[in-house]
């Protein structure tokens, strides 16, 4: 499963949302001023779950809890019985995987409905088609009870006016101590709730993601074969490692994606995480001197032959290149750690993953860009108070944490048909593998948990990474802010800039052309986006 989406994949989807904006009838909604759109609201109180002890606990800074094994006696998530008895709840969301069997042939889905107390009617759309589906649904007016909204920062259909007109302000139900009525929603960290605030209210339930983001993965087995140090301590040592692991005769290279190579170098240079805020003034990451140095560094890496020869011409193959050993270093999302072992570990003797934190370019520490704290937001259609409470109780059940029978059901289905047990750990059957793709994670979910029963010893390494990374996290200061111009324009402008960026890194376009690209960006939208973010920052602070 792929419970997170790459930034570029998301931007492509956001561009679809931009194209579909006209369908959404945004002119029908009362305009909301920037000041009103960015007004603050009290967040839900954070109350971490402590029902299942572990030597690797979650921390207030955002380190995820880790577990080597599932409890032999899972905690009963809903001891008072089904919490959301009543009419069916229609949920529109997306999926990366093949669509699961329908409820009539899906014992996991049937059991989930029984545990919640009502029918959860998922309307499932492939991820690539979802932005247009979202816009068309808004335009048609026949709204489901709840629907996934991709982040407003890059989703032009998700306007503050639309939210105010059509969807419920959940502040009275969830802010502060009110969230205690929904104790599993209270386990979601505050960072994931912050982007749910628009118009001075809490307009949705987040799908939480770890703030540490994903590591720069390394094929530790391949590095150790060459007796190399897997943890470079400067930019120069990193570039030397890239040269030392490259072996063209064996079709082995250091990296396979120029964009993630650029990101890695930027973090060595302490480059901004999308935007840099300094006393209320904003600078975009592409405007910085660090950006030009990173572009030039990847250009040199390309010239030195440490990039995969298809890095600029082939997309969608980087995971395979890394898994089969054609590349040795590959930044990826947090969930990829388990996926790599599942997909490639069994077929490769000695397969072993490590990680590196970007070192400072001249030595010392680099930074780790804080990951997006949420995938999206589940927004709830306006309805009577009793109906809203029923939906919130159902979503609370879908957020039951690791160690409970509710989590076990969502992730592993029903014992017997969907999973067997090895020791105390669930092992999916082929039927279960198909059934648990029901995209409850794209409604809401428990906080991210480190757990991999096939190879439990890697959980300690995962926990060590997050613990190290969270000490040097650099946040994106705009994640919880709203800029209407950014929502409308950024995805389209990003495509043009990425073409120029790749041209420079490949050596086809001179570096000096980047200054022209930045002047064009500022004139078309950049200065206006900057101004809107600065105003939003002033409102929030």
C-alpha positions as CSV (number, residue, x, y, z in Angstrom):
1,X,0.0,0.0,0.0
2,X,1.1,3.6,-0.6
3,X,-0.5,5.7,2.2
4,X,1.4,8.8,1.1
5,X,1.8,10.6,-2.2
6,X,5.0,12.1,-3.6
7,X,5.1,15.9,-3.8
8,X,5.3,15.8,-7.6
9,X,2.5,13.3,-7.8
10,X,0.4,15.6,-5.7
11,X,1.2,18.7,-7.7
12,X,0.2,16.9,-10.9
13,X,-3.1,16.0,-9.2
14,X,-3.5,19.6,-8.0
15,X,-3.0,20.8,-11.6
16,X,-6.0,18.6,-12.4
17,X,-8.0,20.4,-9.7
18,X,-7.0,23.7,-11.2
19,X,-8.3,22.6,-14.5
20,X,-11.5,21.5,-12.9
21,X,-12.0,24.7,-10.9
22,X,-14.5,26.1,-13.4
23,X,-16.7,23.1,-12.8
24,X,-16.8,23.8,-9.1
25,X,-18.8,26.9,-9.6
26,X,-16.6,28.9,-7.2
27,X,-18.2,32.1,-8.1
28,X,-21.4,30.9,-6.4
29,X,-19.8,31.1,-3.0
30,X,-19.5,34.3,-0.9
31,X,-15.9,35.5,-1.1
32,X,-13.9,35.2,2.1
33,X,-11.2,37.8,2.8
34,X,-7.6,36.7,3.3
35,X,-7.9,37.9,6.9
36,X,-11.0,35.8,7.5
37,X,-9.7,32.8,5.7
38,X,-6.5,32.7,7.8
39,X,-8.2,33.5,11.1
40,X,-7.0,31.1,13.9
41,X,-9.1,28.6,15.9
42,X,-8.3,26.7,19.1
43,X,-6.9,23.3,18.1
44,X,-8.0,20.0,19.7
45,X,-6.2,19.0,22.9
46,X,-3.5,16.4,22.2
47,X,-3.9,13.4,24.4
48,X,-1.5,10.6,23.4
49,X,-2.7,7.0,23.7
50,X,-1.0,5.1,26.4
51,X,-3.0,1.9,26.4
52,X,-0.2,-0.3,24.9
53,X,3.2,0.2,26.6
54,X,6.3,0.2,24.5
55,X,10.0,0.9,24.9
56,X,9.8,3.2,21.8
57,X,7.0,5.7,22.8
58,X,5.6,8.5,20.8
59,X,7.0,11.9,21.8
60,X,5.6,15.4,21.9
61,X,8.1,16.4,19.1
62,X,6.5,14.0,16.7
63,X,8.5,10.8,16.9
64,X,6.2,7.9,16.1
65,X,5.7,5.0,18.6
66,X,7.4,1.8,17.6
67,X,6.4,-1.9,18.3
68,X,8.2,-5.1,17.6
69,X,5.1,-7.2,18.0
70,X,1.3,-6.9,18.2
71,X,-0.1,-7.4,21.7
72,X,-1.2,-10.9,22.3
73,X,-4.4,-9.6,23.7
74,X,-5.5,-6.5,21.7
75,X,-7.2,-3.8,23.7
76,X,-10.9,-3.5,23.0
77,X,-11.3,-0.3,21.1
78,X,-15.0,0.2,21.6
79,X,-15.9,-1.4,24.9
80,X,-19.4,0.3,24.9
81,X,-20.3,-1.3,21.6
82,X,-20.9,0.2,18.2
83,X,-20.6,4.0,18.6
84,X,-22.2,5.3,15.4
85,X,-25.6,3.5,15.1
86,X,-27.8,5.2,12.6
87,X,-28.1,5.8,8.9
88,X,-25.3,4.9,6.5
89,X,-22.4,7.4,6.1
90,X,-21.3,8.1,2.5
91,X,-17.6,8.9,2.2
92,X,-16.0,10.0,-1.0
93,X,-12.2,9.4,-1.1
94,X,-9.4,8.1,-3.3
95,X,-7.2,5.0,-3.6
96,X,-3.7,4.2,-4.9
97,X,-4.3,0.4,-4.9
98,X,-6.7,-1.6,-6.9
99,X,-10.3,-1.1,-5.7
100,X,-11.1,-3.7,-2.9
101,X,-13.9,-6.2,-3.3
102,X,-17.4,-4.7,-2.8
103,X,-18.9,-4.9,0.7
104,X,-21.0,-8.0,-0.2
105,X,-17.8,-10.0,-0.9
106,X,-15.5,-8.3,1.7
107,X,-15.6,-9.8,5.2
108,X,-13.3,-7.0,6.5
109,X,-15.6,-4.3,5.3
110,X,-18.7,-6.1,6.7
111,X,-17.0,-6.5,10.1
112,X,-15.9,-2.9,10.1
113,X,-19.6,-1.8,9.5
114,X,-20.7,-4.0,12.4
115,X,-18.1,-2.6,14.7
116,X,-18.9,1.1,13.9
117,X,-22.7,0.5,14.0
118,X,-23.7,1.7,10.5
119,X,-22.8,1.1,6.9
120,X,-19.8,3.0,5.7
121,X,-20.4,3.5,2.0
122,X,-17.1,4.3,0.4
123,X,-17.2,6.0,-3.0
124,X,-13.7,5.2,-4.3
125,X,-11.8,7.1,-7.1
126,X,-8.3,6.4,-8.4
127,X,-5.9,9.0,-7.1
128,X,-5.1,10.4,-10.5
129,X,-8.8,11.1,-11.2
130,X,-9.7,12.5,-7.7
131,X,-9.1,16.2,-8.2
132,X,-11.5,16.3,-11.1
133,X,-14.0,14.1,-9.2
134,X,-13.8,16.6,-6.3
135,X,-14.5,19.6,-8.5
136,X,-17.3,17.9,-10.4
137,X,-19.0,16.7,-7.1
138,X,-18.9,20.3,-5.8
139,X,-20.4,21.6,-9.0
140,X,-23.1,19.0,-9.1
141,X,-24.3,19.8,-5.5
142,X,-25.1,16.2,-4.6
143,X,-22.5,15.9,-1.8
144,X,-21.6,12.8,0.2
145,X,-21.7,13.0,4.0
146,X,-17.9,13.4,4.1
147,X,-15.2,13.7,1.4
148,X,-11.5,13.9,1.2
149,X,-10.2,17.4,0.5
150,X,-6.6,17.6,-0.7
151,X,-4.6,20.4,0.9
152,X,-6.0,23.8,0.0
153,X,-2.5,25.2,-0.5
154,X,-2.4,23.4,-3.9
155,X,-6.1,22.6,-4.5
156,X,-7.8,25.5,-6.2
157,X,-11.3,24.0,-5.7
158,X,-10.9,24.0,-1.9
159,X,-11.7,27.6,-1.3
160,X,-12.6,29.1,2.0
161,X,-15.9,30.3,0.6
162,X,-16.8,26.8,-0.5
163,X,-16.0,25.4,2.9
164,X,-18.1,28.1,4.7
165,X,-21.1,27.5,2.4
166,X,-21.2,23.7,2.2
167,X,-19.3,22.1,5.1
168,X,-19.5,22.0,8.8
169,X,-17.3,24.0,11.2
170,X,-16.3,21.3,13.6
171,X,-14.8,23.7,16.2
172,X,-17.7,23.3,18.8
173,X,-17.2,19.5,18.7
174,X,-13.4,19.2,18.5
175,X,-11.6,22.3,19.9
176,X,-9.7,22.1,23.2
177,X,-11.3,19.8,25.7
178,X,-14.3,19.1,23.4
179,X,-12.2,16.5,21.6
180,X,-12.3,14.3,24.7
181,X,-15.7,13.0,23.5
182,X,-13.6,11.5,20.6
183,X,-10.6,10.1,22.5
184,X,-8.9,8.5,19.4
185,X,-9.2,11.7,17.4
186,X,-7.4,13.3,20.4
187,X,-4.4,11.1,19.8
188,X,-3.7,12.9,16.5
189,X,-0.8,15.3,17.0
190,X,-1.5,19.0,16.9
191,X,0.7,19.6,13.9
192,X,-1.7,17.5,11.8
193,X,-4.7,19.5,13.0
194,X,-3.2,22.9,12.3
195,X,-3.8,22.8,8.5
196,X,-7.5,21.9,9.1
197,X,-8.1,25.5,10.4
198,X,-9.6,27.9,7.8
199,X,-12.1,30.7,8.3
200,X,-11.4,30.7,12.0
201,X,-12.7,27.2,12.4
202,X,-11.8,23.5,12.3
203,X,-13.1,22.4,8.9
204,X,-12.2,18.8,8.8
205,X,-10.4,15.8,10.3
206,X,-6.8,15.2,9.3
207,X,-5.2,12.1,7.8
208,X,-2.0,12.3,10.0
209,X,1.5,11.7,8.7
210,X,4.8,11.7,10.6
211,X,6.5,15.1,10.7
212,X,9.9,13.6,10.4
213,X,9.1,12.8,6.7
214,X,11.0,10.1,5.0
215,X,14.7,9.4,5.1
216,X,17.4,9.4,2.5
217,X,17.4,5.6,2.2
218,X,20.7,3.7,1.4
219,X,21.3,0.2,0.3
220,X,23.4,-0.6,3.3
221,X,24.2,-4.0,2.0
222,X,25.7,-2.6,-1.2
223,X,27.7,0.1,0.6
224,X,29.1,-2.5,3.1
225,X,30.2,-4.7,0.2
226,X,32.6,-1.9,-0.8
227,X,33.6,-1.2,2.9
228,X,32.5,2.4,2.7
229,X,31.3,4.7,5.4
230,X,27.5,5.0,4.9
231,X,27.2,8.3,6.9
232,X,29.0,11.2,5.1
233,X,29.9,14.1,7.3
234,X,30.0,16.9,4.7
235,X,28.9,17.7,1.2
236,X,32.3,16.7,-0.1
237,X,32.1,13.3,1.6
238,X,28.6,12.8,0.2
239,X,29.8,13.5,-3.3
240,X,32.7,11.1,-2.8
241,X,30.3,8.4,-1.5
242,X,28.3,8.9,-4.7
243,X,31.4,8.3,-6.8
244,X,32.5,5.3,-4.7
245,X,29.2,3.4,-5.0
246,X,29.0,4.0,-8.8
247,X,30.0,1.0,-10.9
248,X,28.9,1.4,-14.5
249,X,30.1,-2.1,-15.4
250,X,27.6,-3.5,-12.9
251,X,24.9,-0.9,-13.9
252,X,25.1,0.6,-10.4
253,X,24.8,4.3,-9.7
254,X,24.4,6.6,-6.7
255,X,21.0,8.2,-7.4
256,X,18.2,8.0,-9.9
257,X,16.0,11.1,-9.4
258,X,17.5,14.6,-10.0
259,X,14.7,16.2,-8.0
260,X,15.3,14.2,-4.8
261,X,19.0,14.7,-5.3
262,X,18.4,18.4,-5.4
263,X,16.3,18.2,-2.3
264,X,19.1,16.3,-0.5
265,X,21.7,18.9,-1.4
266,X,19.4,21.7,-0.3
267,X,19.0,20.2,3.1
268,X,22.8,20.0,3.4
269,X,22.9,23.7,2.6
270,X,20.2,24.5,5.2
271,X,17.9,25.6,2.3
272,X,14.3,26.6,3.1
273,X,11.6,24.0,3.3
274,X,9.6,25.6,0.4
275,X,9.5,29.0,2.1
276,X,11.8,30.8,4.6
277,X,10.2,33.1,7.1
278,X,12.3,35.8,8.8
279,X,10.5,38.3,11.0
280,X,7.3,38.0,8.9
281,X,9.1,38.3,5.5
282,X,9.0,35.3,3.2
283,X,11.5,34.0,0.6
284,X,10.7,31.1,-1.7
285,X,13.2,28.2,-1.8
286,X,13.8,28.7,-5.5
287,X,14.9,32.3,-5.0
288,X,17.8,31.5,-2.7
289,X,21.5,31.2,-3.4
290,X,21.2,27.7,-1.9
291,X,19.0,26.8,-4.8
292,X,21.5,27.8,-7.4
293,X,24.3,26.0,-5.5
294,X,22.1,22.8,-5.4
295,X,21.3,23.0,-9.1
296,X,25.0,23.3,-9.9
297,X,25.9,20.5,-7.6
298,X,23.4,18.1,-9.2
299,X,24.7,19.3,-12.6
300,X,28.2,18.2,-11.5
301,X,26.8,14.9,-10.2
302,X,25.2,14.3,-13.6
303,X,28.5,15.2,-15.4
304,X,30.4,12.8,-13.1
305,X,28.1,10.0,-14.1
306,X,26.8,9.1,-10.6
307,X,23.2,9.6,-11.7
308,X,21.3,6.7,-13.4
309,X,21.6,7.2,-17.2
310,X,17.8,7.2,-17.4
311,X,17.3,9.7,-14.6
312,X,16.1,12.5,-16.9
313,X,14.1,10.4,-19.4
314,X,12.3,7.8,-17.4
315,X,9.7,8.3,-14.6
316,X,8.2,5.9,-12.2
317,X,11.1,3.5,-12.0
318,X,13.2,4.9,-9.2
319,X,11.8,2.5,-6.6
320,X,12.6,-0.5,-8.8
321,X,16.1,0.8,-9.5
322,X,16.7,1.2,-5.8
323,X,15.1,-2.2,-4.9
324,X,17.1,-4.1,-7.5
325,X,20.4,-2.4,-6.8
326,X,20.7,-0.1,-9.8
327,X,20.9,2.9,-7.5
328,X,22.2,3.0,-3.9
329,X,20.8,6.2,-2.4
330,X,17.1,7.1,-2.7
331,X,15.1,9.6,-0.6
332,X,11.5,8.3,-0.1
333,X,8.5,8.5,2.2
334,X,8.3,7.0,5.6
335,X,5.9,4.2,4.5
336,X,8.4,3.1,1.9
337,X,10.6,1.5,4.5
338,X,8.4,-1.5,5.0
339,X,7.4,-1.6,1.4
340,X,11.0,-2.0,0.2
341,X,11.5,-5.0,2.4
342,X,8.1,-6.5,1.4
343,X,8.7,-6.0,-2.4
344,X,12.4,-6.6,-2.8
345,X,13.8,-8.1,0.4
346,X,12.7,-11.7,-0.1
347,X,14.3,-11.8,-3.6
348,X,17.6,-10.3,-2.6
349,X,20.0,-12.1,-0.3
350,X,21.3,-9.8,2.4
351,X,19.0,-6.9,1.4
352,X,19.5,-4.3,4.1
353,X,18.3,-0.7,4.3
354,X,20.1,2.1,6.0
355,X,19.5,5.9,6.1
356,X,21.6,9.0,6.1
357,X,20.7,12.4,7.5
358,X,21.9,15.2,5.2
359,X,25.1,16.5,6.7
360,X,26.0,20.1,6.7
361,X,27.6,21.1,3.4
362,X,30.8,22.2,5.2
363,X,30.4,19.7,8.1
364,X,28.3,19.6,11.2
365,X,24.5,19.1,10.9
366,X,22.3,19.7,7.9
367,X,18.6,19.9,8.3
368,X,15.7,17.5,7.7
369,X,12.8,19.1,6.0
370,X,9.7,18.5,8.1
371,X,7.3,16.3,6.3
372,X,3.8,17.3,5.5
373,X,1.9,16.6,8.7
374,X,-1.2,15.4,7.0
375,X,-2.2,13.9,3.6
376,X,-5.6,15.6,3.4
377,X,-8.6,16.6,5.3
378,X,-12.0,14.8,5.6
379,X,-14.6,17.6,5.4
380,X,-18.2,16.9,6.6
381,X,-21.3,18.2,4.9
382,X,-23.5,20.6,6.9
383,X,-26.0,18.5,8.8
384,X,-28.0,18.6,12.1
385,X,-26.0,18.3,15.2
386,X,-27.0,14.7,15.9
387,X,-25.8,13.6,12.4
388,X,-22.5,15.4,12.8
389,X,-21.9,13.6,16.1
390,X,-22.7,10.2,14.5
391,X,-20.1,10.9,11.8
392,X,-17.5,12.0,14.3
393,X,-18.1,8.9,16.4
394,X,-17.6,6.8,13.3
395,X,-14.4,8.6,12.4
396,X,-13.2,8.3,16.0
397,X,-13.5,4.5,15.6
398,X,-11.5,4.7,12.4
399,X,-8.7,6.4,14.4
400,X,-8.4,3.6,17.0
401,X,-4.7,3.2,17.6
402,X,-2.2,0.4,17.3
403,X,-2.7,-2.3,19.8
404,X,-6.5,-2.2,19.7
405,X,-8.8,-4.7,18.0
406,X,-10.1,-1.8,15.9
407,X,-6.7,-1.1,14.4
408,X,-6.1,-4.8,13.8
409,X,-9.4,-5.0,11.9
410,X,-8.7,-2.0,9.7
411,X,-5.1,-3.0,8.8
412,X,-5.4,-6.8,8.8
413,X,-9.1,-7.7,8.5
414,X,-10.7,-10.7,10.1
415,X,-8.6,-13.5,11.6
416,X,-9.0,-16.6,9.4
417,X,-10.1,-15.3,6.0
418,X,-7.9,-12.1,6.0
419,X,-5.0,-13.0,8.3
420,X,-3.3,-15.7,10.2
421,X,-1.1,-15.3,13.3
422,X,2.6,-15.9,13.6
423,X,3.4,-15.7,17.3
424,X,1.3,-12.7,18.2
425,X,1.6,-10.9,14.8
426,X,-1.0,-10.9,12.0
427,X,0.1,-12.1,8.6
428,X,-2.2,-11.1,5.7
429,X,-3.6,-13.8,3.5
430,X,-4.1,-13.2,-0.3
431,X,-7.8,-12.5,0.4
432,X,-6.9,-10.1,3.2
433,X,-4.3,-8.3,1.1
434,X,-7.1,-7.5,-1.4
435,X,-9.8,-6.6,1.3
436,X,-7.8,-4.3,3.5
437,X,-7.1,-1.9,0.7
438,X,-10.5,-0.4,1.6
439,X,-9.2,3.2,1.9
440,X,-10.1,4.0,5.5
441,X,-6.7,5.8,5.8
442,X,-8.0,8.4,3.4
443,X,-10.9,9.2,5.7
444,X,-8.8,9.4,8.9
445,X,-6.4,7.2,10.7
446,X,-4.5,6.7,13.9
447,X,-1.1,8.4,14.3
448,X,1.6,6.8,12.2
449,X,3.1,3.7,14.0
450,X,6.4,1.9,13.4
451,X,5.7,-1.8,13.0
452,X,6.8,-4.5,10.6
453,X,6.1,-8.1,11.8
454,X,8.0,-9.7,8.9
455,X,11.3,-8.1,10.2
456,X,10.7,-6.6,13.6
457,X,14.3,-5.7,14.2
458,X,14.1,-2.8,11.7
459,X,11.6,-1.0,13.9
460,X,14.5,0.1,16.2
461,X,16.3,1.6,13.1
462,X,13.1,3.4,12.1
463,X,12.7,4.8,15.6
464,X,16.4,5.9,15.7
465,X,15.9,7.7,12.3
466,X,12.9,9.7,13.5
467,X,14.5,10.5,16.9
468,X,17.6,11.9,15.0
469,X,15.6,13.7,12.3
470,X,13.3,15.4,14.7
471,X,16.2,17.2,16.4
472,X,17.0,19.0,13.1
473,X,13.6,19.4,11.6
474,X,13.0,22.5,9.5
475,X,9.2,23.2,9.1
476,X,7.5,24.8,6.1
477,X,6.1,28.0,7.6
478,X,3.2,28.1,5.1
479,X,1.8,24.6,5.7
480,X,-1.2,25.9,7.8
481,X,-1.6,29.2,5.8
482,X,-3.8,29.9,2.9
483,X,-2.9,31.9,-0.3
484,X,-5.6,31.9,-2.9
485,X,-3.0,32.8,-5.7
486,X,-0.8,29.8,-4.6
487,X,-3.8,27.5,-4.7
488,X,-4.7,28.6,-8.3
489,X,-1.2,29.0,-9.8
490,X,1.5,27.1,-8.1
491,X,1.0,23.7,-9.6
492,X,1.0,25.1,-13.2
493,X,4.0,27.3,-12.6
494,X,5.9,24.4,-10.9
495,X,5.7,22.3,-14.0
496,X,7.5,25.0,-16.1
497,X,10.1,25.6,-13.4
498,X,10.8,21.9,-13.0
499,X,11.4,21.7,-16.8
500,X,14.0,24.5,-16.4
501,X,15.4,23.0,-13.3
502,X,15.9,19.6,-14.9
503,X,17.5,21.2,-17.9
504,X,20.1,22.9,-15.7
505,X,20.9,19.8,-13.7
506,X,21.2,17.8,-16.9
507,X,23.6,20.4,-18.4
508,X,21.3,21.4,-21.3
509,X,20.4,24.8,-19.9
510,X,22.9,27.3,-18.5
511,X,22.6,28.1,-14.8
512,X,22.2,31.8,-15.5
513,X,18.8,31.2,-17.0
514,X,17.5,30.4,-13.5
515,X,17.5,34.2,-12.7
516,X,15.2,34.8,-15.7
517,X,12.9,32.0,-14.6
518,X,12.7,33.6,-11.1
519,X,11.9,37.0,-12.6
520,X,9.1,35.4,-14.6
521,X,7.7,33.6,-11.6
522,X,7.7,36.8,-9.5
523,X,5.9,38.7,-12.2
524,X,3.2,36.0,-12.9
525,X,2.4,35.0,-9.4
526,X,5.3,34.8,-7.0
527,X,5.2,38.3,-5.5
528,X,1.5,38.1,-5.0
529,X,1.8,34.7,-3.3
530,X,4.5,36.1,-1.1
531,X,2.4,39.0,-0.1
532,X,-0.6,36.8,0.7
533,X,1.5,34.5,2.9
534,X,3.1,37.5,4.7
535,X,-0.4,38.8,5.4
536,X,-1.6,35.4,6.6
537,X,1.4,35.1,8.9
538,X,0.7,38.4,10.4
539,X,-2.9,37.4,11.1
540,X,-1.8,34.1,12.7
541,X,1.0,35.6,14.8
